[in-house]
Amino acid sequence: GNLFAFGTESAEIDTSGWAPDVNAAVSRQVPAVSWSISNYLVGGHVLAVTASGAGNASAVTVDRPTVTPGTDYLAYVYLNPPTLAADTWVELRYYDSNGNQISAARSPLVQPSPGQGWYRQRASAVAPSNATTCGIAVGINGASGGQVLRLEGAVVTVAPALQAGTILPYADGSFEQGIAGW
């Protein structure tokens, strides 16, 4: 299951599960979204990360679920890039017992995107030996001031085995976030 609370997974109630990270404001919006009938998430609100000025912009979860060192975790979120050429990404971040970020696995949405739709982007990594919690961040590189990256359905979970008996971590068995260890 999802290690995040519902308030982080969805902006349906409020934005309290998220905070601006770099050059951004976080809000809720109700855009027209056409989810497939078999993939409807919840309600109509989505989280909006708006670039405060030109440059990189990002937001991060304030909900930091506990992790077990050595366990492979998978994060994913539905991203709605502002333009066809927007350089957007999701990052799985690990933190130590003092709340300091100790590692991150970034997964860029491959460009050019097929359109301005909603895309589930994944990032995965094995929790380091000194990790106690995790979170995710989303962002836009080289944003124009006022550009909005929308997101919905944020999840962190133990990564599934892609093949029974595999010893490969999720990132090496799935090329969702790049070529990993290959």
Secondary structure, DSSP 8 states (H G I E B T S, - for coil): --SS-HHHH-SSS-STTEEEEESEEEEEE-------TT---SSS-EEEEEESSSEEEEEEES---B--TT-EEEEEEEEE-SSTT-EEEEEEEEE-TTS-EEEEEEEE--SS-SSSS-EEEEEEEE--TT--EEEEEEEEEEE-TT-EEEEEEEEEEE---SSTT--S-HHHH--TTS-TT-
